[in-house]
Amino acid sequence: MSACERASLCFLLLLGLIQTPLCVTAGKILVWPAEFSHWLNMKTILDELIARGHSVTIVTHSATPFLLKDQSQGYTMEIIQVPYTKKDVMDILESAFKYWIYDLPNVNKFQAFLKITEVIDMMMEQNKVLCRELFAREDLLEKWRKEKFDALLTDPVTICGELLAQKLNLPFIISIRPFFASVMERQCGQLPAPRSYVPAFGLSYTDHMDFLQRVTNIVFNVFQDIVFNLIFVVKWDPLFTDLMGKPTTLCETMGKADIWLIRTYWDFEYPRPLLPNFKFVGGLHCKPAKPLPKEMEDFVQSSGDDGIVVFSLGSMIKNITKERANTIASALGQIPQKVLWRYTGEKPETLAPNTRVYDWIPQNDLLGHPKTKAFITHGGTNGIYEGIYHGVPMVGLPLFADQPDNLNHIKTKGAAVMLDFNKMDSKDLKQAVNDVINNPSYKESMMRLSRIHHDQPMKPLDQAVYWIEFVMRHNGAKHLRVEAHNLTWYQYHCLDVAAFLLSVIALVVFIFVKTCRWLFRKCCRKTPAKSKKE
């Protein structure tokens, strides 16, 4: 090899090294996950971390309804024994879903609030038991200390991961899109949320609010803050203090997160302020469609030019009432498209030949199929992002939690129609599906959101993994946390400064008034004496 060739080879090697992306050596990550759709998001991140050579240890409990299915997926799984069963967990959830979907619309607001509070309280009691059982395992905690993990990843819909990170002195990352996430972001993450244009969760307002809506927004925000502060103070702060052996609060502990991974993006969100340690990773689980199973592909192809409609109410809803199922099946039988419906339960009597029901469907692959014309969805974040990713307009049937709020975002952006699940009849659903398919504005609006989603400097999954590795490389990201975490509430709102300035103004006014009165009295006394002398 000549000297010139050797020089060229060295140059190419150097160029390759320069262009190689920054990475970390294989690290150890401790994971405190949540269940159902939350786990599906986190699993996507963990699979990518494992593919990059990292070691992942998942902490779960013996009553998990979901996670134990993935024990052979390359994770180390630590199982905490709890005194309740999977059936106990599912009974509470199914009771909550049934009440939320069918009973909530027919009771007054006070009754609804009491019932929801009761259900949430039962869930929190199970969560608190799990937390106590975890911290009772001193052998496990000591083992983890010796393993020297680099970071902890947690989903706060199941509380305690943030406390485990503090106990082990680990930097931690929060993956979040739970019910009332906005309260956690504001209260614990110190995320600014001006009430004038950032709508409170649950009101279904947009960022364009009139005067009365802004009044409602402020009142509702204050109400949410009071309720959640009471829950934190009464339910969690005493437990955190007891487990840590010193005064510790849930919100303060959660606020120590180095990075918050928010499972949305500007295709979904209204514009609002963000902090340096808040990162959007919405749609990280979405991917190009894979080929369908042959039997399913044959059915899809049989739809001809009319195409197909994909229908799913998510993984958590196992049954709907016979009356609702028949109403839905009757409506679907009146449209020209073929329908693939994820449904478990008794086969509806009105099920038409154009509709097939499945216990499970490859939802992402179906939404990415060129024959898909519309998506009927309950409004879970995962399904909404798959619809955005593939550009499929939606008919929304929200059931509970964040689903009405999620679908309202898509509706106000012109890409969906929303219906009331309990009040709609067959005619309403048929009309909604026909509107979404035949009115080109819905498809155009959804394609606009899809283009925004795809036009990012970094893919959402790469973004999530990058920031987890960033925390591992730098042993945290404290330089991205705002000083607001170290201020009291009155310092944050500058009430002490306002009080000081008002005091100064009051003092100046007082001195001015006193001086004027003194001068006035002095002048008034001299004038009569001078007149008498003359």
C-alpha positions in Angstrom: 0.0 0.0 0.0 1.4 3.4 -1.0 1.8 6.3 1.4 -1.0 8.1 -0.5 -3.4 5.1 0.0 -2.5 4.8 3.7 -3.2 8.5 4.2 -6.5 8.2 2.4 -7.5 5.2 4.6 -6.5 7.0 7.8 -8.6 10.0 6.7 -11.7 7.8 6.0 -11.3 6.1 9.4 -11.0 9.5 11.2 -14.1 10.7 9.3 -16.0 7.6 10.4 -15.1 8.2 14.0 -16.1 11.9 13.8 -19.5 10.9 12.3 -20.2 8.1 14.8 -23.0 9.3 17.1 -22.2 9.8 20.8 -23.1 6.7 22.8 -22.6 5.3 26.2 -21.0 2.0 27.2 -23.5 -0.7 28.3 -25.2 0.5 31.4 -27.7 -0.8 34.0 -31.2 0.5 34.2 -33.7 -0.2 36.9 -37.4 0.1 35.8 -40.6 0.7 37.8 -43.3 0.3 35.2 -47.1 0.7 35.0 -49.6 -1.7 33.4 -51.6 -2.0 30.2 -51.1 0.7 27.6 -48.5 2.4 29.8 -46.4 -0.8 29.8 -46.6 -1.1 26.0 -45.0 2.3 25.6 -42.3 1.5 28.2 -41.6 -1.9 26.7 -40.8 -0.2 23.3 -38.2 1.9 25.1 -36.8 -1.1 27.0 -36.5 -3.3 23.9 -34.5 -0.5 22.2 -32.2 -0.1 25.3 -31.6 -3.9 25.3 -30.8 -3.8 21.6 -28.2 -1.2 22.3 -26.5 -3.4 24.9 -27.9 -2.1 28.1 -29.0 -4.3 31.0 -32.6 -3.8 32.2 -34.1 -4.9 35.5 -37.8 -4.6 35.9 -39.5 -4.4 39.4 -43.1 -5.6 39.4 -45.4 -7.5 41.8 -47.0 -10.9 42.1 -50.5 -9.7 41.2 -49.5 -7.9 37.9 -52.2 -8.6 35.3 -49.8 -7.9 32.4 -46.0 -7.9 33.0 -45.3 -11.5 33.8 -46.1 -12.4 30.2 -42.8 -10.8 29.2 -40.5 -12.7 31.5 -38.7 -14.2 28.6 -38.0 -11.0 26.7 -34.5 -10.4 27.8 -35.3 -8.5 31.0 -34.3 -9.4 34.5 -37.5 -9.4 36.5 -37.7 -8.8 40.3 -41.1 -9.8 41.6 -42.4 -8.3 44.9 -44.9 -10.5 46.7 -48.1 -8.7 47.6 -51.1 -9.9 49.7 -53.6 -9.4 46.9 -54.2 -11.3 43.7 -54.5 -10.5 40.0 -58.2 -11.1 40.3 -58.4 -8.4 43.1 -56.7 -5.9 40.7 -58.9 -6.7 37.8 -62.1 -6.7 39.8 -61.4 -3.1 40.9 -60.5 -2.0 37.4 -63.5 -3.7 35.8 -65.8 -2.1 38.4 -64.3 1.3 37.7 -64.7 0.9 33.9 -68.3 -0.3 34.3 -69.2 2.6 36.5 -67.3 5.2 34.4 -68.8 4.0 31.1 -72.4 3.2 32.0 -73.3 4.7 35.4 -71.4 8.0 35.4 -73.6 9.8 32.7 -76.7 9.1 34.7 -75.7 10.4 38.2 -75.1 13.9 39.5 -71.6 15.4 39.7 -71.4 15.0 43.5 -72.2 11.3 43.3 -69.8 10.8 40.4 -67.0 12.5 42.4 -67.6 10.4 45.4 -67.6 7.1 43.4 -64.5 8.0 41.4 -62.8 9.0 44.6 -63.7 5.7 46.2 -62.3 3.7 43.2 -59.1 5.7 43.1 -58.7 5.2 46.8 -58.9 1.4 46.4 -56.3 1.5 43.7 -54.0 3.7 45.8 -54.4 1.3 48.8 -53.0 -1.5 46.6 -50.3 0.8 45.4 -49.3 1.7 49.0 -49.2 -2.0 50.0 -46.8 -2.6 47.1 -44.7 0.3 48.1 -44.4 -1.0 51.7 -43.6 -4.5 50.6 -40.9 -3.2 48.3 -39.2 -1.2 51.1 -39.5 -4.1 53.5 -37.2 -6.1 51.2 -33.9 -4.8 52.7 -32.1 -7.7 51.0 -33.3 -6.6 47.6 -32.4 -2.9 48.3 -28.9 -3.9 49.4 -28.5 -6.1 46.3 -29.5 -3.2 44.0 -27.1 -0.8 45.8 -24.2 -3.2 45.1 -25.3 -3.6 41.5 -24.7 0.2 41.0 -27.4 1.0 38.5 -26.9 4.0 36.3 -30.5 5.3 36.2 -34.1 4.4 37.1 -37.0 4.7 34.6 -40.5 5.1 36.2 -44.1 5.6 35.2 -45.8 7.5 38.1 -49.2 6.1 37.3 -47.9 3.5 39.8 -46.3 5.5 42.5 -43.1 4.6 44.4 -40.5 4.4 41.6 -39.4 8.0 42.4 -39.0 7.1 46.1 -37.0 4.0 45.1 -34.7 6.2 43.1 -34.2 8.5 46.1 -33.5 5.6 48.4 -30.9 4.2 46.0 -29.5 7.7 45.2 -30.1 7.2 41.5 -30.9 9.8 38.8 -34.3 9.0 37.3 -36.5 9.6 34.3 -40.3 9.8 34.3 -42.3 8.5 31.4 -45.7 10.1 31.7 -49.2 10.5 30.1 -51.5 9.3 32.9 -54.9 10.6 34.0 -54.4 14.1 35.4 -50.7 14.2 34.3 -51.1 18.0 33.9 -51.4 18.3 37.7 -48.2 16.3 38.3 -46.4 18.4 35.6 -47.5 21.7 37.1 -47.4 20.8 40.8 -44.3 18.6 40.9 -42.4 19.3 37.7 -42.9 23.1 38.0 -44.1 23.3 34.4 -45.5 26.7 33.7 -49.2 26.6 32.7 -50.7 30.1 32.1 -54.5 29.7 32.8 -55.3 32.2 30.1 -54.5 29.8 27.3 -53.5 26.4 28.8 -56.7 24.5 29.3 -57.2 22.4 32.5 -57.3 18.7 31.9 -60.9 17.4 31.7 -62.6 20.6 30.5 -62.2 19.8 26.8 -61.3 23.5 26.1 -58.8 24.6 23.5 -56.1 27.3 23.8 -58.7 29.8 22.5 -60.9 30.5 25.5 -63.5 33.2 25.9 -63.9 35.1 29.2 -66.3 32.7 30.9 -64.1 29.7 29.8 -61.1 31.4 31.3 -63.0 31.9 34.6 -64.0 28.2 34.6 -60.4 27.2 33.7 -58.9 29.1 36.6 -61.5 27.8 39.1 -61.1 24.2 37.8 -57.4 24.4 38.0 -57.5 25.6 41.6 -60.0 22.8 42.4 -57.7 20.2 40.9 -54.7 21.5 42.7 -56.6 21.4 46.1 -57.9 17.9 45.5 -54.5 16.5 44.5 -52.6 18.3 47.2 -55.0 16.8 49.7 -54.4 13.3 48.2 -50.7 13.8 48.3 -50.6 15.1 51.8 -53.1 12.7 53.3 -52.4 9.5 51.4 -48.7 9.6 50.3 -46.6 12.1 52.3 -47.0 10.2 55.6 -46.0 6.9 53.8 -43.0 8.5 52.1 -41.9 10.1 55.4 -42.2 6.7 57.2 -40.3 4.8 54.5 -37.5 7.3 54.3 -37.2 8.0 58.0 -37.3 11.8 57.5 -39.9 14.3 56.3 -40.5 13.5 52.6 -43.3 14.5 50.2 -44.5 12.8 47.0 -44.4 16.0 45.0 -40.9 17.0 46.2 -39.6 13.5 45.4 -41.2 13.5 41.9 -39.8 16.9 41.3 -36.3 15.6 41.5 -36.7 13.8 38.2 -33.9 14.6 35.8 -35.9 14.1 32.6 -39.7 14.0 32.0 -40.6 12.0 28.8 -44.0 13.3 27.7 -45.8 10.8 25.5 -47.3 13.5 23.2 -46.0 16.0 20.6 -47.0 19.2 18.9 -49.2 17.3 16.4 -51.5 16.6 19.4 -50.7 19.4 21.9 -51.8 23.0 21.9 -48.7 25.3 22.0 -47.6 25.9 25.6 -44.4 26.6 27.6 -42.0 23.8 28.2 -38.9 23.4 30.5 -35.5 22.1 29.4 -36.0 18.8 31.1 -39.4 18.1 29.5 -39.1 16.1 26.2 -41.9 15.1 23.8 -41.7 11.5 22.7 -45.3 11.0 21.4 -45.8 8.0 19.1 -42.5 6.3 20.1 -44.2 2.9 19.6 -45.4 3.6 16.1 -43.7 1.9 13.2 -44.2 1.1 9.5 -46.9 -1.5 8.8 -46.0 -5.1 8.4 -47.8 -7.6 6.2 -51.1 -8.9 7.7 -51.9 -12.6 8.3 -53.1 -14.2 5.1 -56.7 -14.8 6.3 -56.9 -11.1 7.4 -55.3 -9.8 4.2 -57.8 -11.8 2.1 -60.7 -10.2 3.9 -59.1 -6.7 3.6 -58.6 -7.2 -0.2 -62.2 -8.3 -0.6 -63.3 -4.8 0.3 -62.4 -3.5 -3.2 -62.4 0.2 -3.7 -64.6 0.9 -0.6 -61.7 -0.1 1.7 -61.9 -1.0 5.4 -62.7 0.5 8.8 -60.6 -0.5 11.8 -62.5 -0.6 15.2 -61.0 -1.0 18.6 -61.9 0.1 22.2 -58.5 -0.9 23.5 -57.0 -3.7 25.6 -58.7 -2.9 28.8 -62.4 -3.1 27.8 -63.3 -6.8 27.6 -67.1 -6.5 27.4 -69.7 -4.0 26.4 -73.4 -4.4 27.0 -75.4 -6.5 24.5 -77.6 -3.5 23.7 -74.5 -1.3 22.8 -72.9 -4.1 20.8 -76.1 -4.6 18.7 -76.3 -0.8 18.1 -72.7 -0.7 16.9 -73.0 -3.8 14.8 -76.2 -2.6 13.1 -74.5 0.7 12.2 -71.4 -1.0 10.8 -73.6 -3.3 8.7 -75.0 -0.3 6.9 -71.7 1.1 5.5 -70.1 -0.1 2.3 -66.6 -0.7 3.8 -65.5 -4.0 5.4 -64.9 -3.7 9.2 -62.3 -5.4 11.4 -63.6 -5.1 15.0 -61.5 -6.0 18.1 -64.3 -7.4 20.3 -64.6 -10.0 23.1 -67.9 -11.1 24.3 -71.2 -12.5 23.0 -71.5 -12.2 19.2 -73.9 -9.3 18.4 -77.2 -10.5 16.9 -77.1 -7.7 14.3 -73.5 -8.5 13.1 -73.5 -8.1 9.3 -71.4 -10.0 6.7 -69.2 -7.0 6.2 -68.0 -7.1 9.8 -65.6 -9.5 11.4 -64.8 -9.6 15.1 -61.4 -10.6 16.5 -60.1 -11.1 20.0 -56.9 -9.2 18.9 -56.0 -7.3 15.8 -52.6 -6.0 14.6 -53.8 -2.4 15.0 -50.7 -0.6 13.8 -50.4 -2.8 10.7 -54.1 -2.4 9.8 -53.9 1.4 10.2 -50.9 1.4 7.9 -52.7 -0.6 5.2 -53.5 1.4 2.0 -57.1 0.2 2.1 -57.9 1.7 5.6 -60.3 4.6 5.4 -61.2 5.3 9.0 -60.4 4.3 12.6 -63.2 4.0 15.2 -61.4 4.4 18.6 -61.9 5.0 22.3 -59.2 7.6 22.3 -56.3 6.0 24.1 -53.0 7.8 23.4 -51.4 4.8 21.8 -54.2 4.3 19.2 -54.4 8.1 18.5 -50.7 8.2 17.7 -50.9 5.2 15.5 -53.8 7.0 13.6 -51.7 10.1 13.3 -48.6 8.2 12.2 -50.5 6.5 9.4 -52.7 9.5 8.6 -56.1 7.8 9.3 -59.1 10.1 10.3 -61.1 9.0 13.3 -64.5 8.5 14.8 -64.1 8.8 18.6 -66.1 6.9 21.2 -64.4 8.1 24.5 -65.1 5.9 27.5 -63.2 7.2 30.6 -60.1 9.0 32.0 -58.1 11.0 29.5 -59.9 9.7 26.4 -62.5 12.5 26.0 -59.7 15.1 26.3 -57.5 13.2 23.9 -60.2 13.0 21.2 -61.2 16.6 21.7 -57.7 17.6 20.7 -58.0 15.6 17.5 -61.5 16.9 16.8 -60.6 20.6 17.2 -57.7 20.0 14.7 -60.3 18.8 12.2 -59.3 15.1 12.0 -62.1 13.4 14.0 -65.7 13.2 14.8 -66.8 12.5 18.5 -69.9 10.6 19.6 -71.3 9.9 23.1 -70.9 6.1 23.5 -74.0 5.7 25.6 -76.4 8.1 23.8 -75.5 7.4 20.1 -77.8 5.2 18.0 -77.0 3.3 14.8 -77.8 6.3 12.6 -75.4 8.5 14.5 -72.5 6.1 14.2 -73.2 5.3 10.5 -73.3 9.1 9.7 -70.1 9.7 11.6 -68.2 7.0 9.7 -69.6 8.2 6.4 -68.7 11.8 7.2 -65.1 11.0 8.1 -64.6 8.8 5.0 -66.4 10.9 2.4 -65.6 14.5 3.6 -62.0 15.0 2.4 -61.3 17.7 5.0 -60.9 15.0 7.7 -58.3 13.1 5.7 -56.5 16.3 4.8 -56.4 17.5 8.4 -55.1 14.1 9.6 -52.4 14.1 6.9 -51.3 17.5 8.0 -50.9 16.2 11.6 -49.1 13.1 10.2 -46.7 15.3 8.3 -45.9 17.4 11.4 -45.4 14.1 13.4 -42.9 12.7 10.8 -41.1 16.0 10.4 -38.9 15.8 13.5 -35.1 16.1 13.8 -35.1 12.8 15.8 -37.6 9.9 15.9 -39.6 9.8 19.2 -38.0 6.5 20.2 -34.5 7.7 19.5 -35.3 10.9 21.4 -36.5 8.8 24.5 -33.4 6.6 24.4 -31.1 9.5 23.8 -32.2 11.3 27.0 -32.1 8.1 29.1 -28.5 7.6 27.9 -27.8 11.3 28.5 -28.8 10.9 32.2 -26.6 7.8 32.4 -23.6 9.6 30.8 -23.8 12.6 33.1 -25.1 10.9 36.3 -28.3 13.0 36.0 -29.4 16.2 34.3 -29.6 18.6 37.3 -28.4 21.5 35.1 -31.7 21.2 33.2 -33.9 21.5 36.3 -35.3 25.0 37.0 -34.6 26.8 40.2 -38.3 26.9 40.9 -37.9 23.5 42.6 -36.0 25.3 45.4 -38.4 28.2 45.9 -41.4 28.4 48.2 -44.8 29.0 46.6 -44.7 32.7 47.6 -41.2 33.2 46.3 -42.2 31.5 43.0 -45.1 33.9 42.5 -42.9 36.8 43.8 -45.4 37.6 46.5 -42.6 38.5 48.9 -41.3 41.0 46.4 -44.8 42.3 45.8 -45.3 42.7 49.5 -41.9 44.5 49.9 -42.6 46.9 47.0 -46.1 47.6 48.2 -44.6 48.3 51.7 -42.1 50.7 50.1 -44.9 52.4 48.2 -47.1 52.6 51.2 -44.2 54.1 53.3 -43.4 56.7 50.6 -47.1 57.7 50.4 -47.3 57.8 54.2 -44.2 60.1 54.4 -45.5 62.2 51.5 -48.9 62.7 53.2 -47.4 63.4 56.6 -45.0 65.9 55.1 -47.8 67.7 53.1 -50.0 67.9 56.3 -47.1 69.3 58.3 -46.3 71.9 55.7 -50.0 72.8 55.3 -50.4 73.2 59.1 -47.2 75.3 59.3 -48.3 77.6 56.5 -51.8 78.0 57.9 -50.5 79.0 61.4 -48.2 81.8 60.0 -50.7 83.4 57.7 -53.2 84.7 60.5 -50.3 86.0 62.7 -48.9 88.1 59.8 -52.4 89.6 59.0 -52.9 90.6 62.7 -49.6 92.5 62.8 -50.5 94.5 59.7 
